C-alpha cells in the first residue's frame, strides 16, 4: 500500500521541517519527503492520493491521559469506541489510565487490554496502577507489569497518599527508567468538594475544592521525584501554583514534566452556568487567574503537553446535580479544535508549539519512536484543515460519552485524515458532523 500526500504544509519540529512538501508512505513508514516528488521518476504508482493543498500535515497526536473504562465500565466506553473517538480527534496513540474494574494491576488485566487494543484503530498503551486495586496500601509488582506491556505507572483518579509507599514505587520506576504519572490531590482536604472553592461555589451553595488540594501533593511529588530520581509527569495541572512549582523544578534540573487540558485553559469557574454535572471535573475548573497562568505556562513551554483526561460517563450519570454526578469530561474529539481556536488563532501558541505539545513532547516523555514525520519513521500522521469553522455537536461523537460543556461551541480547525502506521483510520466525510 503506497499513499501519496501531495503539496501539504508540513509541520514537523522533531525533524526541523516546516513548509510545503510531498510525502510518500510505504510499508507503514514514511518513505519519501521532498518539496516535490515525481512518482514517474520513482517508478511508483500510488494506491491512494491525498490532496494536501491548503491543509496542514502533522505527526499524529499522542494523548498521555485517557480513561477507556474497559474492563468493568464498558457502558461508559470501550477500547474500541475510545479508539474511534481518538482517531476522529487526530490522535494516533493514546495511554489508558488504570482506574478500571479490575484496575490495571495484574499481568492478566494488562494483557487483556493489549489484546483488546489490537482491534482499535489507534495505538493504545496501558498505564499500570501503582497499588493493588488502587487502594493505596499494597505496592504492585511494577517490574512485572512493565514486562507485561504497561508503559508507565500511575494511581490516576487519586493520589498515593502514603509518601513512604509512593517513594518505594518511585525508586522502582527510576530503576526501570519509566515515568510516574501523578494525579495530585489531597483527598482529605478535598473532602466532599465538587467545584472550585470561590465566589461561584458560594453563589451556587456547593462545597468547594481549594487550590491547595492540588498544590500540596504537587509539591510533595516534586520533592519525592528529586529524592528518588524518578521521572515525574504531573497530570492535568489546573492551578497557578502547580505551574509555578513545575517551573522551579525545571530550573533546578529535575526530570519533571507537566500537562494540562483544554478545559483548564478555556473555562473558569465563573463560566459554570448553574448546577450542571457536565461542568464537574477533577481537578475542577479554577479561577480566572489560574486560567491565565495555565495559558502563560503553555506559551512559555513550562507546561509540556496538552492532554485530554478523556473521562466518559453515561448521560444518566452526568445529567444530575453536581453533588451526585461523577467527575469527568470527554475530550478526544474536541481537544485539537479547541486548542487551535483558543491558543493558535489568538496568537498564544505557534503552529510548532501545538505539534510539540500534542505530538513531539508526549512521545519523548513515553520514550517511543513516534511524534516525527521524518523518512523511516512510523507513518502516524494527522491532516487538518486549519480554517474551517463548525460547531461541536456532542450527539455525533464516536465516544460513548457525551459529557462536555463545549456542546454547540464554535471552533476552528478540523481533522480530515488520521493515518496510523500508514493506514487511513479516519477520514472526514461531509455530513458526518454537519
C-alpha positions in Angstrom: 0.0 0.0 0.0 1.5 3.3 -1.1 -0.1 6.6 -0.1 0.8 9.9 -1.7 0.2 13.1 0.2 0.6 16.0 -2.3 1.5 19.6 -1.5 0.6 19.8 2.1 2.1 22.2 4.6 4.2 20.0 6.8 4.9 21.0 10.4 7.4 18.6 12.0 9.5 20.1 14.8 11.3 16.8 15.5 12.9 16.8 12.1 13.1 20.5 11.8 10.9 20.6 8.7 8.2 23.2 8.0 6.9 24.2 4.6 5.2 22.8 1.5 6.1 19.1 1.0 5.0 15.9 -0.7 5.1 12.7 1.2 5.1 9.0 0.2 4.1 6.3 2.7 5.1 2.7 2.1 5.1 -0.4 4.2 3.8 1.6 7.3 6.7 4.0 7.1 7.3 7.5 5.8 9.3 6.6 2.7 10.0 9.9 1.0 9.6 13.6 2.0 10.5 16.3 -0.6 9.4 19.7 -1.8 8.3 18.0 -5.0 8.0 14.2 -5.7 7.8 12.8 -9.2 6.2 9.4 -9.0 7.1 8.5 -12.6 10.8 9.1 -11.8 10.4 6.9 -8.7 8.6 4.3 -10.9 5.8 4.3 -8.3 2.0 4.1 -8.6 0.1 5.4 -5.5 -2.8 3.3 -4.2 -4.2 6.4 -2.5 -3.6 10.1 -3.3 -4.5 12.8 -0.8 -4.5 16.4 -1.9 -2.8 18.3 0.9 -3.3 21.8 -0.7 -4.4 24.3 1.9 -4.0 21.6 4.6 -1.6 21.1 7.4 0.3 17.8 7.8 1.5 17.0 11.3 2.7 14.0 13.3 -0.2 12.1 14.8 -1.3 13.4 18.2 -0.4 11.4 21.3 -2.7 11.6 24.3 -1.0 10.7 27.6 -4.2 10.7 29.6 -7.3 8.8 28.6 -9.8 6.8 30.5 -11.0 3.9 28.3 -13.2 2.4 31.1 -12.5 -1.2 29.9 -12.6 -3.5 31.7 -15.5 -3.1 34.0 -17.3 0.0 32.8 -17.9 -0.8 29.2 -21.3 1.0 29.3 -19.2 4.3 29.6 -16.6 3.5 26.9 -14.7 0.6 25.4 -11.2 0.4 24.0 -12.8 0.2 20.5 -15.2 3.2 20.9 -12.5 5.2 22.6 -10.1 4.3 19.9 -12.5 5.5 17.2 -13.0 8.8 19.1 -9.2 9.2 19.3 -8.8 8.7 15.6 -11.6 11.2 14.9 -9.7 13.7 17.0 -6.4 13.2 15.2 -4.8 11.0 17.9 -2.7 8.1 16.7 -1.5 7.0 20.1 -3.3 7.1 23.5 -2.4 6.0 27.0 -5.0 4.2 29.0 -5.2 5.1 32.7 -5.6 2.3 35.3 -8.8 3.1 37.2 -10.8 0.4 35.6 -12.6 -2.6 37.3 -10.5 -4.5 38.0 -7.7 -1.9 38.0 -4.8 -2.4 35.7 -2.9 -4.0 38.5 -2.1 -7.5 37.2 -0.4 -9.1 34.2 -3.7 -10.7 33.2 -5.6 -7.4 33.0 -2.7 -5.6 31.3 -2.6 -8.4 28.8 -6.3 -8.3 28.2 -6.2 -4.5 27.4 -3.3 -5.0 25.0 -5.3 -7.9 23.3 -8.4 -5.8 23.0 -6.4 -2.8 21.7 -5.4 -4.8 18.6 -8.9 -4.1 17.3 -8.7 -0.4 18.0 -7.8 2.0 15.1 -5.0 3.7 17.1 -2.1 2.6 19.3 -3.1 2.0 22.9 -0.5 1.9 25.7 -1.8 0.8 29.2 -0.5 2.5 32.3 -0.3 0.3 35.3 -1.7 1.0 38.8 0.8 1.7 41.5 -1.0 -0.1 44.2 -3.2 -3.2 44.3 -6.8 -2.2 43.4 -5.6 1.4 43.7 -6.3 1.2 47.4 -3.0 2.8 48.3 -1.8 0.1 50.7 -0.1 -2.7 48.8 2.5 -2.0 46.2 2.1 -3.8 42.9 4.9 -5.8 41.3 5.8 -2.9 39.0 8.6 -4.6 37.1 6.3 -7.5 36.2 3.6 -5.1 35.0 6.0 -3.2 32.8 7.3 -6.5 31.4 3.7 -7.5 30.5 3.3 -4.3 28.4 2.5 -1.4 30.6 4.4 1.8 29.6 4.3 3.7 32.9 2.7 3.7 36.3 0.0 5.9 37.9 -2.7 6.0 40.5 -4.7 8.3 38.4 -8.1 9.1 39.8 -6.5 9.6 43.1 -3.1 10.0 44.7 -1.0 7.5 46.7 -1.2 9.4 50.0 1.3 7.1 51.8 4.5 9.0 51.0 6.7 6.1 52.1 4.9 3.7 49.8 4.9 6.2 47.0 8.7 6.7 47.4 9.2 3.0 47.0 7.2 3.0 43.8 9.2 6.0 42.5 12.5 4.2 43.2 11.4 1.2 41.3 10.3 3.5 38.4 13.7 5.2 38.4 15.4 1.8 38.3 13.2 0.7 35.4 13.5 4.0 33.6 9.8 4.6 33.4 7.6 7.6 34.1 5.4 8.2 37.1 2.1 9.9 36.1 0.9 11.9 39.1 -2.7 12.8 39.9 -2.1 15.5 42.6 -5.0 15.5 45.0 -5.1 15.7 48.8 -8.4 13.8 49.2 -8.8 14.7 52.8 -8.5 18.4 52.0 -10.8 18.0 49.0 -13.4 16.3 51.3 -16.8 16.4 49.5 -16.0 19.3 47.2 -17.5 19.3 43.7 -16.2 22.6 42.2 -13.6 25.2 42.7 -13.7 27.0 46.1 -14.6 30.6 45.5 -17.3 33.1 44.9 -19.1 30.9 42.4 -19.2 27.9 44.7 -20.7 30.1 47.4 -23.2 31.5 45.0 -24.4 28.0 43.9 -24.2 26.7 47.5 -21.9 23.9 46.6 -18.9 22.6 48.5 -15.6 23.8 47.1 -12.1 22.4 46.3 -9.3 24.7 47.1 -6.1 25.1 45.1 -4.2 23.7 48.0 -5.8 20.3 47.2 -3.6 20.1 44.1 -0.7 22.2 45.2 0.2 20.3 48.3 0.5 17.0 46.5 2.3 18.6 43.6 5.0 19.9 46.0 5.3 16.6 47.7 5.6 14.7 44.4 8.3 17.0 43.1 10.3 16.6 46.3 9.9 12.8 46.1 11.0 12.9 42.5 14.2 14.7 43.5 14.9 12.3 46.3 14.2 9.1 44.3 15.5 10.2 40.9 12.1 9.2 39.3 10.8 10.8 36.1 7.7 12.6 37.2 4.8 13.7 34.9 2.2 16.0 36.5 -1.2 15.2 35.2 -4.0 17.8 34.4 -2.4 20.8 36.0 -5.0 23.4 36.8 -3.6 25.9 39.3 -1.3 28.9 39.2 0.7 27.2 42.0 1.3 24.0 40.1 2.7 25.8 37.1 5.0 27.9 39.4 6.3 24.7 41.1 6.8 23.0 37.8 8.8 26.0 36.5 11.0 26.0 39.6 11.5 22.2 39.4 12.8 22.6 35.8 15.0 25.4 36.8 16.6 23.1 39.4 17.2 20.5 36.7 14.7 18.0 37.9 13.2 15.4 35.5 9.6 16.7 35.8 7.1 17.4 33.1 3.5 18.6 33.1 0.3 18.5 31.1 -2.9 20.5 31.1 -6.2 20.0 29.2 -8.3 22.4 27.1 -10.9 22.9 29.7 -8.3 24.4 32.0 -7.1 27.0 29.6 -10.5 27.9 28.3 -13.1 27.8 31.1 -13.0 29.2 34.7 -15.5 28.5 37.5 -17.2 31.8 36.5 -18.3 30.1 33.3 -20.3 27.5 35.2 -23.9 28.5 34.4 -25.5 26.6 37.3 -25.7 23.2 39.0 -24.8 21.3 35.9 -22.9 17.9 36.1 -21.2 18.5 32.8 -19.1 21.2 34.4 -17.9 18.8 37.2 -14.4 17.6 36.6 -11.4 16.8 38.8 -9.4 19.0 39.2 -12.3 21.5 38.9 -12.5 24.5 36.7 -10.4 27.1 38.5 -10.4 30.9 38.9 -9.7 33.2 36.0 -6.2 33.9 37.3 -5.4 30.2 37.2 -6.7 30.0 33.6 -4.4 32.9 32.7 -1.5 31.2 34.4 -2.1 27.9 32.5 -2.1 29.8 29.2 1.2 31.6 30.2 2.8 28.3 31.2 1.8 26.8 27.8 3.1 29.8 25.9 6.4 29.8 27.8 6.8 26.0 27.5 6.6 25.4 31.2 3.7 23.0 30.5 5.0 20.4 28.1 1.8 18.7 27.0 -1.8 19.2 26.1 -3.7 16.0 27.0 -7.4 15.4 27.3 -8.1 13.5 30.5 -10.9 12.0 28.4 -13.3 10.6 31.1 -16.6 9.4 29.6 -19.7 8.7 31.6 -23.3 7.8 30.7 -25.8 10.5 30.0 -27.8 9.4 33.1 -24.8 9.8 35.3 -23.9 13.2 34.2 -27.5 14.6 33.9 -27.6 15.0 37.7 -26.7 17.8 40.1 -23.0 18.4 40.7 -23.4 16.8 44.1 -24.4 13.5 42.6 -22.8 13.4 39.1 -19.4 11.8 38.7 -16.3 13.8 37.9 -15.2 13.8 34.2 -15.3 15.4 30.7 -14.7 13.8 27.3 -12.1 15.4 25.1 -10.6 13.2 22.4 -12.8 14.6 19.7 -12.6 18.2 20.7 -9.0 18.8 22.0 -7.4 19.8 18.8 -10.1 22.2 17.5 -10.4 23.8 21.0 -6.6 24.2 21.1 -6.4 25.6 17.6 -9.2 28.0 18.2 -8.3 29.3 21.7 -4.5 29.2 21.5 -3.3 29.4 17.9 -5.9 31.7 16.5 -5.4 34.0 19.4 -1.6 34.1 19.0 -0.8 32.4 22.3 0.8 29.4 20.7 2.6 28.9 17.4 1.8 26.0 15.0 5.1 24.5 16.1 4.2 24.6 19.8 0.9 22.8 19.2 2.7 20.0 17.5 5.3 19.9 20.2 2.7 19.7 23.0 0.4 17.2 21.2 2.9 15.0 19.4 6.6 15.5 20.0 6.8 16.0 23.8 4.4 13.2 24.6 6.5 10.8 22.5 9.7 12.0 24.3 8.1 11.5 27.7 6.9 8.0 26.9 10.2 7.2 25.2 8.6 5.9 22.0 9.8 6.4 18.4 6.9 8.5 17.2 6.0 12.2 17.0 8.0 12.7 13.8 7.3 12.5 10.1 10.9 12.1 9.1 11.9 9.4 6.5 11.9 6.0 8.1 9.6 6.8 10.9 6.3 5.1 11.5 3.7 6.8 9.4 1.5 8.2 12.1 0.1 11.4 10.6 -2.8 13.8 11.0 -4.1 16.1 8.2 -6.1 19.1 9.3 -7.9 22.0 7.6 -6.8 25.0 9.7 -9.5 27.4 8.6 -12.8 25.5 8.5 -15.3 26.5 11.2 -18.0 24.4 12.7 -20.0 23.8 15.9 -19.1 21.0 18.3 -22.0 18.5 18.4 -21.8 16.1 21.3 -24.6 14.0 19.7 -22.3 12.9 16.9 -19.3 11.8 18.9 -17.8 8.4 18.3 -17.2 8.1 22.0 -20.0 6.6 24.1 -19.7 9.6 26.4 -21.1 13.0 25.5 -20.3 14.7 28.8 -18.9 18.0 27.7 -19.5 21.7 28.4 -18.4 22.6 24.9 -21.6 21.4 23.1 -22.6 23.9 20.4 -19.3 25.9 20.8 -18.0 27.3 17.6 -14.4 26.2 16.8 -11.9 26.4 14.0 -9.7 23.6 12.6 -10.9 20.2 11.6 -9.2 16.8 11.4 -9.6 15.5 7.9 -7.4 12.3 8.0 -5.8 10.3 10.7 -3.2 7.8 9.4 -1.9 5.1 11.7 1.1 3.0 10.6 0.4 4.1 7.0 -3.3 3.2 7.1 -6.1 5.8 7.0 -8.1 5.1 10.1 -10.3 8.1 10.0 -11.4 10.3 7.0 -13.8 13.2 7.5 -16.8 13.0 5.2 -19.2 15.8 4.5 -22.3 15.3 6.6 -20.6 13.2 9.2 -20.8 16.1 11.7 -22.8 18.7 9.9 
